[in-house]
Every structure is written in C-alpha cells, then in structure tokens.
C-alpha cells in the first residue's frame, strides 16, 4: 500500500519567533528549529552577547536570523518586534515563549509584593503581549504557539511561587488560545520544564537557591533520578511546534524526568 506523503515539519516560508532566545533553553530551541529548516527571529532583554552567540549558531545551521532587544513589559515594542520579523521573513509560522526572569526562591511570607508584581509583569504580561502581537500572523500561517511553564503548576514546590504563579497564568493563556483560535488553524501548547543543568541553573546555584541538598532531593523525587538538559526540553518544544503534532493543541507536556507524577 502506498504510504501518504509526509508533511514537512515546518513551512519553507516565514520564520519562527523565539522569545528568550539568549537563554539556555531558548538557545537550544532556536538552534533545533534552524536545524529543521526555520529562519529565526530572537530577542534579548539584557544579554546582547548571549543573543549574538545564539544567532551565530543559527547561522551555522544555514539559516537566517533576526535579533532585537525587546522589553516584554512594553506592548508596543513586542508588537513591533513581531511585525518586523514577519515583514523581514515574509510571515511567522511558529512562536515560542521561552522567557523567564531570574527569581529569588523565598517563602511567600518573605517575598515582597513588589517582587511578585515585577515577575508577573515580565512573565505573565510579557506572554500576553506576545500572544496578542502574534495571533494575526499565526492565523495567516495556521501556525503554532508554544510556551514554557513549570511542573510546579502540578506539584507544588515550596519557595517557588514567583515561578509557579506566572506560569500557571501562562498555561491558562495557552488553553484559551487553543480553544479560541483553533477555528483559524492555530495550535497552542505548553511544556513544563523540570530542573535542568542549563539556563538559570548556574545563577541559582551561585545564589544558594539550588544547594546540594535541594539538587539531591530533586533527583530523588524524579522518576528518572537525574536532572535534564536544555536540548531535551527543546526536543519536546520543537515537536509540539511542528506539523508532526498537528492534531495536538491545548496540552501541557511535562518534560521533567517524572517530577510532576
């Protein structure tokens, strides 16, 4: 029996937008998208050098890249970035929200309201601004939106409210986009990121938030008994963004070594 022709993972025209492309996971996502034939538009907030390192890796994979500084709290700047990427590459078919500010891990009783407000503005509102800017483009391309969240929205982690709260809001945004935009062919999914040895890991170790006791305890509650990597997370993100997942929407895939179970 003749096998049906397999669709390409991503369209040949347009680009993938990766928000947080200067970070460890965002970099891995951008590179894997480039390796699968996507031109990439990526942003940075405070690390132009790291963003350029990512850009060089994308170019090394044979794809074009557009880099810009974007403050996610500024709705107009986010829209300008997405519009510029679409104009430059002839459309946007994939959007990935991989941003996440460094957060001090504290008990709620010790976490000032100002810190909670700031992280919600950067993360939850930043994601909202991105969604609103990207939806017209994704409707045209019948594209996909994928956001990074955390297993702490399923299994509470003490001292982690600044991560869990905005990511819970982002998960609800993902579900709403899936439910409301599916009629236009737009898909939306989330990936819950467990403790990995890339990205903010080193800053959290240096600050003492991730001490050896915490890391040992994290391994023990994971079914696989080890920490993950940015590349392992990126594989899941790229799959959900691709045509291979074309009948998957509104879902959250935990890539956490079995922590959330």
Kinemage of the C-alpha trace (Angstrom):
@kinemage 1
@onewidth
@group {chain A} dominant
@subgroup {mainchain}
@vectorlist {calphas} color= white
{ca unk a 1} P 0.000 0.000 0.000
{ca unk a 2} L 1.311 3.429 -0.925
{ca unk a 3} L 2.306 5.464 2.099
{ca unk a 4} L 0.922 9.017 2.321
{ca unk a 5} L 3.459 11.754 1.673
{ca unk a 6} L 4.815 13.137 4.931
{ca unk a 7} L 4.320 16.844 5.502
{ca unk a 8} L 7.420 18.952 6.184
{ca unk a 9} L 7.871 19.746 9.860
{ca unk a 10} L 7.772 23.499 9.190
{ca unk a 11} L 6.792 25.722 6.247
{ca unk a 12} L 9.508 26.856 3.870
{ca unk a 13} L 8.387 30.497 4.083
{ca unk a 14} L 8.171 32.760 7.108
{ca unk a 15} L 10.055 32.347 10.357
{ca unk a 16} L 9.986 31.071 13.912
{ca unk a 17} L 9.946 33.684 16.673
{ca unk a 18} L 11.778 32.605 19.833
{ca unk a 19} L 11.288 34.853 22.848
{ca unk a 20} L 14.094 34.219 25.318
{ca unk a 21} L 16.493 33.077 22.624
{ca unk a 22} L 19.534 34.328 24.548
{ca unk a 23} L 18.903 31.881 27.410
{ca unk a 24} L 19.934 28.255 27.681
{ca unk a 25} L 16.636 26.650 26.700
{ca unk a 26} L 15.740 29.383 24.225
{ca unk a 27} L 19.100 28.921 22.526
{ca unk a 28} L 18.600 25.166 22.223
{ca unk a 29} L 15.128 25.732 20.764
{ca unk a 30} L 16.370 28.309 18.256
{ca unk a 31} L 19.183 26.032 17.090
{ca unk a 32} L 16.959 22.980 16.752
{ca unk a 33} L 14.412 24.998 14.784
{ca unk a 34} L 17.205 26.195 12.494
{ca unk a 35} L 18.425 22.631 12.032
{ca unk a 36} L 14.906 21.758 10.883
{ca unk a 37} L 14.914 24.479 8.263
{ca unk a 38} L 13.498 27.528 10.069
{ca unk a 39} L 14.764 31.079 9.852
{ca unk a 40} L 14.622 32.538 13.352
{ca unk a 41} L 13.807 35.877 14.976
{ca unk a 42} L 15.011 36.013 18.581
{ca unk a 43} L 15.102 38.624 21.284
{ca unk a 44} L 17.147 39.515 24.312
{ca unk a 45} L 16.474 41.800 27.269
{ca unk a 46} L 19.856 42.333 28.927
{ca unk a 47} L 22.290 39.954 27.224
{ca unk a 48} L 23.186 41.067 23.685
{ca unk a 49} L 26.360 38.989 23.736
{ca unk a 50} L 24.475 35.793 24.557
{ca unk a 51} L 21.889 36.599 21.889
{ca unk a 52} L 24.613 37.031 19.283
{ca unk a 53} L 26.107 33.673 20.313
{ca unk a 54} L 22.725 32.088 19.625
{ca unk a 55} L 22.492 33.951 16.323
{ca unk a 56} L 25.873 32.565 15.240
{ca unk a 57} L 24.695 29.031 15.981
{ca unk a 58} L 21.564 29.623 13.889
{ca unk a 59} L 23.701 30.925 11.028
{ca unk a 60} L 25.949 27.909 11.464
{ca unk a 61} L 22.914 25.729 10.812
{ca unk a 62} L 22.481 27.516 7.498
{ca unk a 63} L 19.537 29.750 8.405
{ca unk a 64} L 18.969 33.498 8.593
{ca unk a 65} L 18.419 35.193 11.949
{ca unk a 66} L 16.994 38.500 13.152
{ca unk a 67} L 17.961 39.742 16.641
{ca unk a 68} L 16.481 42.627 18.626
{ca unk a 69} L 16.285 43.918 22.177
{ca unk a 70} L 12.737 43.559 23.496
{ca unk a 71} L 11.304 44.521 26.858
{ca unk a 72} L 8.312 42.204 27.168
{ca unk a 73} L 6.575 44.638 29.514
{ca unk a 74} L 6.243 47.116 26.634
{ca unk a 75} L 3.299 46.040 24.491
{ca unk a 76} L 4.213 48.328 21.600
{ca unk a 77} L 7.817 47.085 21.479
{ca unk a 78} L 6.705 43.453 21.442
{ca unk a 79} L 4.311 44.132 18.574
{ca unk a 80} L 6.997 45.994 16.640
{ca unk a 81} L 9.387 43.052 17.038
{ca unk a 82} L 6.847 40.512 15.763
{ca unk a 83} L 5.773 42.781 12.900
{ca unk a 84} L 9.398 43.413 11.882
{ca unk a 85} L 10.124 39.667 11.918
{ca unk a 86} L 7.060 38.966 9.807
{ca unk a 87} L 7.910 41.706 7.320
{ca unk a 88} L 11.535 40.611 7.064
{ca unk a 89} L 10.884 36.890 6.601
{ca unk a 90} L 7.515 37.035 4.868
{ca unk a 91} L 5.402 35.776 7.757
{ca unk a 92} L 5.541 33.988 11.099
{ca unk a 93} L 4.601 30.308 11.350
{ca unk a 94} L 5.930 29.437 14.810
{ca unk a 95} L 6.092 31.363 18.071
{ca unk a 96} L 7.845 30.080 21.170
{ca unk a 97} L 7.713 31.818 24.541
{ca unk a 98} L 10.852 30.627 26.339
{ca unk a 99} L 11.421 33.651 28.562
{ca unk a 100} L 11.664 33.545 32.316
{ca unk a 101} L 13.411 36.057 34.567
{ca unk a 102} L 15.730 35.014 37.375
{ca unk a 103} L 13.669 34.701 40.554
{ca unk a 104} L 14.831 34.564 44.169
{ca unk a 105} L 13.371 31.454 45.797
{ca unk a 106} L 11.707 32.548 49.038
{ca unk a 107} L 8.727 31.612 51.165
{ca unk a 108} L 5.639 33.723 50.461
{ca unk a 109} L 5.972 35.247 53.939
{ca unk a 110} L 9.417 36.534 52.927
{ca unk a 111} L 8.670 37.514 49.330
{ca unk a 112} L 7.767 41.215 48.959
{ca unk a 113} L 4.729 42.115 46.906
{ca unk a 114} L 6.952 44.252 44.693
{ca unk a 115} L 8.870 41.140 43.579
{ca unk a 116} L 5.609 39.321 42.813
{ca unk a 117} L 4.335 42.293 40.815
{ca unk a 118} L 7.581 42.611 38.860
{ca unk a 119} L 7.771 38.972 37.841
{ca unk a 120} L 4.103 38.931 36.823
{ca unk a 121} L 4.709 41.971 34.611
{ca unk a 122} L 7.786 40.415 32.997
{ca unk a 123} L 6.425 36.892 32.599
{ca unk a 124} L 2.617 36.699 32.532
{ca unk a 125} L 2.041 40.099 30.929
{ca unk a 126} L 5.025 39.591 28.633
{ca unk a 127} L 3.498 36.375 27.342
{ca unk a 128} L 0.127 38.081 26.931
{ca unk a 129} L 1.709 40.879 24.892
{ca unk a 130} L 3.424 38.299 22.685
{ca unk a 131} L 0.207 36.363 22.080
{ca unk a 132} L -1.718 39.456 21.070
{ca unk a 133} L 1.056 40.564 18.720
{ca unk a 134} L 1.485 37.117 17.161
{ca unk a 135} L -2.092 35.920 16.673
{ca unk a 136} L -2.808 37.841 13.438
{ca unk a 137} L 0.355 36.359 11.923
{ca unk a 138} L -0.359 32.845 13.191
{ca unk a 139} L -3.891 32.958 11.811
{ca unk a 140} L -2.476 33.719 8.375
{ca unk a 141} L 0.042 30.867 8.538
{ca unk a 142} L -2.160 28.463 10.556
{ca unk a 143} L 0.813 28.299 12.856
{ca unk a 144} L 1.629 27.231 16.383
{ca unk a 145} L 2.323 28.863 19.737
{ca unk a 146} L 4.290 27.041 22.436
{ca unk a 147} L 5.103 28.364 25.914
{ca unk a 148} L 7.430 27.111 28.617
{ca unk a 149} L 5.870 26.622 32.045
{ca unk a 150} L 6.844 24.632 35.155
{ca unk a 151} L 5.904 21.331 36.841
{ca unk a 152} L 5.228 23.430 39.952
{ca unk a 153} L 1.792 24.158 38.492
{ca unk a 154} L 1.016 20.449 39.081
{ca unk a 155} L 3.128 19.563 42.101
{ca unk a 156} L 3.720 22.442 44.484
{ca unk a 157} L 7.315 23.354 45.221
{ca unk a 158} L 7.906 25.458 48.326
{ca unk a 159} L 9.655 28.817 47.825
{ca unk a 160} L 8.755 28.734 44.135
{ca unk a 161} L 5.687 30.978 43.987
{ca unk a 162} L 7.384 33.500 41.673
{ca unk a 163} L 7.752 30.734 39.105
{ca unk a 164} L 4.507 28.839 39.669
{ca unk a 165} L 2.117 31.817 39.719
{ca unk a 166} L 3.016 33.453 36.390
{ca unk a 167} L 3.467 30.089 34.670
{ca unk a 168} L 0.014 28.975 35.869
{ca unk a 169} L -1.382 32.122 34.255
{ca unk a 170} L 0.551 31.360 31.069
{ca unk a 171} L -0.827 27.820 30.959
{ca unk a 172} L -4.340 29.240 31.079
{ca unk a 173} L -3.469 31.634 28.268
{ca unk a 174} L -2.267 28.668 26.212
{ca unk a 175} L -5.518 26.794 26.784
{ca unk a 176} L -7.546 29.874 25.885
{ca unk a 177} L -5.611 30.392 22.658
{ca unk a 178} L -6.092 26.721 21.749
{ca unk a 179} L -9.838 26.893 22.383
{ca unk a 180} L -10.440 30.242 20.700
{ca unk a 181} L -8.002 30.123 17.772
{ca unk a 182} L -8.370 26.522 16.633
{ca unk a 183} L -11.083 27.624 14.200
{ca unk a 184} L -8.351 29.566 12.388
{ca unk a 185} L -5.992 26.578 12.346
{ca unk a 186} L -3.812 27.911 15.166
{ca unk a 187} L -2.499 25.453 17.758
{ca unk a 188} L -1.177 26.254 21.253
{ca unk a 189} L 0.617 24.027 23.746
{ca unk a 190} L 2.883 24.286 26.778
{ca unk a 191} L 5.968 22.451 28.015
{ca unk a 192} L 6.629 22.130 31.748
{ca unk a 193} L 10.366 22.405 32.375
{ca unk a 194} L 11.856 20.456 35.278
{ca unk a 195} L 15.195 21.094 36.962
{ca unk a 196} L 17.860 21.137 34.255
{ca unk a 197} L 21.594 21.796 34.177
{ca unk a 198} L 21.379 24.732 31.751
{ca unk a 199} L 19.941 28.233 31.643
{ca unk a 200} L 19.257 29.757 35.059
{ca unk a 201} L 20.652 26.680 36.816
{ca unk a 202} L 24.104 28.217 37.313
{ca unk a 203} L 22.735 31.503 38.683
{ca unk a 204} L 20.525 29.601 41.117
{ca unk a 205} L 23.472 27.505 42.280
{ca unk a 206} L 25.617 30.608 42.764
{ca unk a 207} L 22.866 32.340 44.745
{ca unk a 208} L 22.443 29.312 47.005
{ca unk a 209} L 18.812 28.757 45.972
{ca unk a 210} L 19.939 25.478 44.386
{ca unk a 211} L 22.206 23.915 47.021
{ca unk a 212} L 23.358 20.308 47.051
{ca unk a 213} L 20.562 19.282 49.379
{ca unk a 214} L 17.957 20.731 47.017
{ca unk a 215} L 19.530 19.087 43.964
{ca unk a 216} L 19.766 15.698 45.683
{ca unk a 217} L 16.136 15.952 46.824
{ca unk a 218} L 15.057 16.936 43.291
{ca unk a 219} L 16.727 13.865 41.834
{ca unk a 220} L 15.088 11.620 44.391
{ca unk a 221} L 11.543 12.743 43.558
{ca unk a 222} L 12.137 12.358 39.815
{ca unk a 223} L 11.255 9.006 38.328
{ca unk a 224} L 14.415 9.104 36.183
{ca unk a 225} L 16.663 10.187 39.109
{ca unk a 226} L 18.624 12.765 37.121
{ca unk a 227} L 18.471 16.375 36.022
{ca unk a 228} L 17.608 17.239 32.445
{ca unk a 229} L 19.227 19.353 29.741
{ca unk a 230} L 18.134 22.253 27.575
{ca unk a 231} L 18.382 20.071 24.471
{ca unk a 232} L 15.942 17.546 25.952
{ca unk a 233} L 13.421 20.296 26.638
{ca unk a 234} L 13.941 21.783 23.184
{ca unk a 235} L 13.176 18.454 21.513
{ca unk a 236} L 9.712 18.486 23.088
{ca unk a 237} L 9.084 22.131 22.206
{ca unk a 238} L 10.108 21.671 18.577
{ca unk a 239} L 7.949 18.555 18.269
{ca unk a 240} L 4.848 20.346 19.593
{ca unk a 241} L 5.519 23.305 17.308
{ca unk a 242} L 5.937 21.112 14.239
{ca unk a 243} L 3.489 19.538 11.809
{ca unk a 244} L 4.172 16.184 13.466
{ca unk a 245} L 1.954 17.444 16.317
{ca unk a 246} L -0.696 18.906 14.032
{ca unk a 247} L -3.580 17.276 15.957
{ca unk a 248} L -2.295 18.279 19.396
{ca unk a 249} L -3.484 21.512 20.966
{ca unk a 250} L -4.303 22.875 24.408
{ca unk a 251} L -1.957 20.418 26.109
{ca unk a 252} L 0.829 20.730 28.672
{ca unk a 253} L 3.659 18.230 28.304
{ca unk a 254} L 5.805 17.871 31.406
{ca unk a 255} L 9.459 17.401 30.470
{ca unk a 256} L 10.702 16.942 33.998
{ca unk a 257} L 12.106 13.446 34.442
{ca unk a 258} L 8.891 12.366 36.110
{ca unk a 259} L 8.816 15.045 38.841
{ca unk a 260} L 5.157 16.009 38.403
{ca unk a 261} L 3.869 12.435 38.849
